[in-house]
Amino acid sequence: MKSYFLKRVVLIFFTAFIILSLTFILMKMLPDTPPAGFPAQVQAYYFDQVSLGYVYDMTSLRPDLGDYLYSYTDALNVVHYFYKVPIMQQYWNFLVNVLTRWDWGTSTSISVNSSAIAIIGERLPVTMELNVISIVIAVPLGFLFGIIAALKKNKLTDHVISTLVMIMISIPSFIVITFLLLIFAYSTGWLPSQRPSSTATSGEIAKAFIIPVCALSFGTIASFTRYTRAELCEIMSSDFLLLARTKGLTRTQCVIRHALRNSMVPIVPMIIGQFIGILSGSMILENLYGIPGIGRLFTDALTAKDYNVLMVDMAIFTLIGLAANLLVDLSYGIVDPRIRMGAKK
């Protein structure tokens, strides 16, 4: 298991390296957008780019370097011309800056000249809080409804739950939040239509979680309900469970002692996978509900062509997704000790 874990960690970093390298090179091939802000901020930005190795600072025109990005005259009446460094040289400087200084660059639009890492650090807790609350609510409810549907198989309760599950799975989360906003925010006014500011009371902030959490949870609840019902129905018809019934155990005892534990083997790893699904889905919801998380930041940075912030945001989503895949594989061995990932035959 240790050998398997180390191999997967190395593979994660190798995969992340390829993804981020391609992302950096492709973004640098896009047209440059001058940073927003006052002239002093623009000058500070370009001098920072010079220190990072992404831009040349020339005191004379250099047609061989292409068109200059920006120019200004300093206090000594010297004209500075800033030219783009070749992309592969920028890429090498990017690797050196990240590995030696952990410097991912500064923002050009979202928060001019602020560290891209600092901007992500401010937004990441908001997204994680929303997603953790959603998964904590969705998992128990999904298990509960799945167990009820399995115990009431082919009865009215099972048919009602199965129908609702199919409806909830079929409707995307951004459609759900749109209806919730129309009904509970705009029509009745019971809940806020946007996330309140940080100065709002704890009650207002708690109410603001209801709509986005419900929109993110519905699909996850439906998925866990469907898989729990399917696994329980299959296990409850297995030979070892029939043997347990013949030994005198009641149906409830068989379900709690044997069926539930065995059904958890394929279901528990789904929790991590569903968390990643929620994290991806929250990108649209954050924009609709005005939540200042990394999902909304991704679209804002893409719209504003703030490539440095976009790069860090991409790195966060990539690493979370790759780490989650590793945790899913390792969780099989935790749930069922008979499973050992990477064991020799």
C-alpha positions in Angstrom: 0.0 0.0 0.0 2.8 2.4 0.8 4.5 1.7 -2.5 1.2 2.2 -4.3 0.6 5.5 -2.4 4.0 6.9 -3.3 3.6 5.9 -7.0 0.2 7.7 -7.1 1.5 10.8 -5.4 4.4 11.0 -8.0 1.8 10.4 -10.8 -0.4 13.2 -9.4 2.5 15.7 -9.5 3.5 14.6 -13.0 -0.1 14.9 -14.3 -0.5 18.3 -12.6 2.8 19.4 -14.1 1.6 18.5 -17.6 -1.8 20.2 -17.2 -0.4 23.4 -15.7 2.4 23.6 -18.2 0.0 23.3 -21.1 -2.3 25.9 -19.5 0.5 28.3 -19.0 1.9 28.0 -22.5 -1.6 28.3 -24.1 -2.5 31.3 -22.0 0.7 33.1 -22.9 -0.1 32.6 -26.5 -3.3 34.7 -26.1 -3.2 38.4 -26.8 -1.8 40.5 -24.0 -4.2 42.7 -22.1 -2.8 45.8 -20.4 -3.5 45.8 -16.7 -6.2 48.1 -15.3 -5.5 50.9 -12.9 -3.6 54.2 -12.7 -0.3 54.8 -14.6 1.7 54.2 -11.4 0.0 50.8 -10.9 0.6 49.8 -14.6 4.3 50.8 -14.3 4.6 48.8 -11.1 3.0 45.8 -12.8 5.4 45.8 -15.7 8.5 46.2 -13.5 7.2 43.2 -11.5 6.9 41.2 -14.8 10.5 42.2 -15.5 11.6 40.9 -12.2 9.7 37.6 -12.8 11.4 37.2 -16.2 8.2 37.6 -18.4 9.0 41.0 -19.9 12.1 42.8 -21.2 12.8 46.4 -20.1 14.5 48.3 -22.9 15.5 51.9 -23.1 15.4 52.0 -26.9 13.1 50.6 -29.5 13.8 47.0 -30.5 11.8 46.0 -33.6 13.5 42.6 -33.5 11.5 41.8 -30.3 8.2 42.6 -31.9 5.7 45.3 -30.8 6.3 46.7 -27.3 3.6 46.2 -24.7 3.9 49.5 -22.9 6.2 52.5 -22.6 6.7 55.3 -20.2 9.2 58.1 -19.4 10.7 58.1 -16.0 11.9 61.1 -13.9 15.3 61.2 -15.6 13.5 61.5 -19.0 14.5 58.0 -20.0 11.9 56.1 -22.1 11.3 52.5 -21.1 9.9 50.0 -23.6 8.5 46.7 -22.3 8.7 43.7 -24.7 7.4 40.2 -24.2 9.9 37.5 -23.4 9.7 34.4 -25.7 7.0 32.0 -24.4 9.3 29.1 -23.6 11.7 31.3 -21.8 8.7 32.7 -19.8 7.8 29.1 -19.0 11.2 28.3 -17.6 11.1 31.5 -15.5 7.6 30.6 -14.3 8.9 27.2 -13.1 11.8 28.8 -11.3 9.6 31.4 -9.7 7.1 28.9 -8.5 9.6 26.3 -7.2 12.1 28.7 -5.6 9.9 31.7 -4.5 6.3 30.3 -4.7 5.5 33.4 -6.8 2.7 32.8 -9.2 2.5 36.4 -10.4 0.2 39.3 -9.6 -3.4 40.2 -10.7 -3.9 42.5 -13.7 -7.7 43.1 -13.2 -9.3 41.4 -10.2 -7.1 43.3 -7.7 -4.3 45.0 -9.6 -0.8 44.1 -8.4 -2.1 41.9 -5.6 -0.6 38.4 -5.3 -2.6 35.8 -7.2 -2.0 33.3 -4.4 -3.3 35.8 -1.8 -6.5 36.4 -3.9 -7.1 32.6 -4.1 -6.4 32.3 -0.4 -9.2 34.7 0.4 -11.8 33.0 -1.9 -11.0 29.3 -1.3 -12.5 29.1 2.3 -15.8 30.4 1.0 -16.1 27.7 -1.7 -14.9 24.9 0.6 -17.4 26.0 3.3 -20.3 25.9 0.9 -19.3 22.5 -0.5 -18.6 20.8 2.9 -22.0 21.9 4.2 -23.7 20.6 1.1 -22.0 17.2 1.3 -22.5 16.9 5.1 -26.3 17.4 4.5 -26.6 15.3 1.3 -24.8 12.1 2.4 -27.0 11.2 5.4 -30.2 12.1 3.6 -29.1 10.1 0.6 -28.3 7.0 2.7 -31.6 7.4 4.6 -33.8 7.6 1.5 -31.9 4.8 -0.2 -32.4 2.5 2.9 -36.1 3.3 3.1 -36.5 2.7 -0.7 -34.7 -0.7 -0.4 -36.7 -1.8 2.6 -40.0 -0.8 0.8 -38.9 -2.3 -2.5 -41.7 -2.3 -5.2 -44.1 -0.5 -2.8 -45.6 2.9 -3.0 -42.8 4.5 -0.9 -40.2 3.0 -3.2 -42.0 4.2 -6.3 -42.3 7.8 -5.0 -38.7 8.0 -3.9 -37.4 6.5 -7.2 -39.5 9.0 -9.2 -38.2 12.0 -7.2 -34.7 10.7 -7.6 -35.0 10.6 -11.4 -36.4 14.1 -11.4 -33.6 15.5 -9.1 -30.8 13.8 -11.1 -32.2 15.1 -14.4 -32.3 18.8 -13.4 -29.0 20.6 -13.3 -28.1 22.5 -10.1 -28.2 25.9 -11.8 -31.8 25.3 -12.9 -32.7 24.3 -9.3 -31.2 27.5 -7.9 -33.0 29.5 -10.5 -36.4 28.1 -9.3 -35.5 28.5 -5.7 -34.6 32.1 -6.2 -37.8 32.8 -8.1 -40.0 31.1 -5.4 -38.2 31.8 -2.1 -36.3 35.1 -2.9 -38.2 37.1 -5.5 -41.8 35.9 -5.0 -42.1 35.4 -1.2 -39.0 37.3 0.0 -38.3 34.7 2.7 -34.7 34.2 1.7 -32.1 36.6 0.3 -31.5 36.6 -3.4 -27.7 37.3 -3.0 -25.1 36.4 -0.5 -25.0 39.3 2.1 -21.8 41.1 2.9 -19.5 40.0 5.7 -20.9 42.7 8.0 -24.4 41.0 8.0 -25.7 39.3 11.1 -25.1 35.6 11.7 -28.8 35.0 11.1 -28.7 36.6 7.7 -25.6 34.7 6.7 -27.2 31.4 7.8 -30.3 32.2 5.7 -28.1 32.9 2.7 -26.7 29.4 2.8 -30.1 27.7 2.4 -30.7 28.3 -1.3 -27.2 27.4 -2.6 -26.8 24.5 -0.3 -30.2 23.1 -1.4 -29.3 23.6 -5.0 -26.0 21.7 -4.6 -27.4 19.0 -2.4 -30.4 17.8 -4.4 -28.4 16.0 -7.1 -26.1 14.5 -4.6 -29.0 13.2 -2.4 -30.5 11.7 -5.5 -27.3 9.9 -6.5 -26.7 8.5 -3.1 -30.3 7.4 -2.8 -30.2 5.5 -6.1 -26.8 3.8 -5.4 -27.7 2.9 -1.8 -31.0 1.4 -2.9 -29.4 -0.6 -5.8 -26.6 -2.0 -3.5 -29.0 -2.9 -0.7 -31.5 -4.6 -3.0 -28.7 -6.7 -4.5 -27.2 -7.7 -1.2 -30.5 -8.4 0.5 -31.1 -11.1 -2.1 -27.7 -12.7 -1.7 -27.1 -16.2 -0.2 -25.3 -15.1 2.9 -28.2 -12.8 3.9 -30.7 -15.6 3.3 -28.6 -17.8 5.6 -28.7 -15.1 8.3 -32.4 -15.0 8.0 -32.7 -18.8 8.4 -30.6 -18.5 11.6 -33.3 -16.4 13.2 -32.2 -12.8 12.5 -35.0 -10.4 11.8 -35.0 -8.5 8.5 -34.0 -5.3 10.3 -31.1 -7.0 12.0 -29.9 -8.5 8.7 -30.0 -5.0 7.1 -28.2 -3.2 9.9 -25.6 -5.9 10.7 -24.8 -7.3 7.3 -26.4 -5.6 4.3 -25.5 -2.0 5.2 -21.8 -2.8 5.9 -21.4 -4.7 2.6 -23.2 -2.0 0.6 -20.8 0.7 1.8 -17.8 -0.7 -0.1 -18.8 0.9 -3.4 -20.8 3.7 -1.9 -18.4 5.4 0.6 -15.8 6.2 -2.1 -18.6 8.0 -3.9 -18.6 10.7 -1.2 -15.2 12.0 -2.4 -16.3 11.9 -6.0 -19.5 13.7 -5.3 -17.6 16.4 -3.4 -15.6 17.0 -6.6 -18.8 17.1 -8.6 -20.2 19.7 -6.2 -17.1 21.7 -6.4 -17.4 21.9 -10.2 -21.1 22.6 -10.1 -20.6 25.5 -7.6 -18.8 27.5 -10.2 -22.1 28.4 -11.9 -24.0 28.8 -8.6 -21.4 31.2 -7.2 -22.0 33.5 -10.1 -25.8 33.3 -9.9 -25.9 33.8 -6.1 -23.0 36.3 -5.9 -20.8 34.0 -3.7 -17.2 35.3 -3.7 -15.6 31.8 -4.1 -13.0 30.4 -6.4 -15.6 29.3 -8.9 -16.8 32.8 -9.4 -13.2 34.0 -9.4 -12.4 31.6 -12.3 -15.1 33.1 -14.5 -14.3 36.6 -13.5 -10.6 36.1 -14.2 -11.4 34.5 -17.6 -13.7 37.4 -18.5 -11.2 40.0 -17.4 -8.3 38.1 -19.0 -6.5 38.0 -15.7 -4.2 35.2 -16.7 -2.1 34.9 -13.5 -5.2 34.5 -11.2 -6.7 32.1 -13.8 -3.5 30.0 -13.6 -3.6 29.7 -9.9 -7.3 28.9 -9.9 -6.7 26.2 -12.5 -4.0 24.8 -10.3 -6.3 24.6 -7.3 -9.0 22.7 -9.3 -6.5 20.4 -10.8 -4.8 19.4 -7.6 -8.1 18.9 -5.7 -9.4 16.7 -8.5 -6.2 14.6 -8.7 -6.0 14.3 -4.9 -9.6 13.2 -4.7 -9.0 10.4 -7.2 -6.2 9.1 -5.0 -8.4 9.3 -1.9 -11.2 7.4 -3.7 -8.8 4.5 -4.5 -7.4 4.4 -0.9 -10.8 4.5 0.6 -11.7 1.1 -0.9 -9.0 -0.5 1.3 -10.3 1.4 4.4 -13.9 0.3 3.9 -13.1 -3.3 3.0 -9.8 -4.6 4.5 -9.7 -7.4 2.0 -8.9 -4.8 -0.7 -5.3 -3.8 -1.0 -4.5 -1.4 -3.8 -1.2 -2.1 -5.6 -0.8 -5.6 -4.0 1.0 -8.2 -6.0 -1.0 -11.1 -7.3 
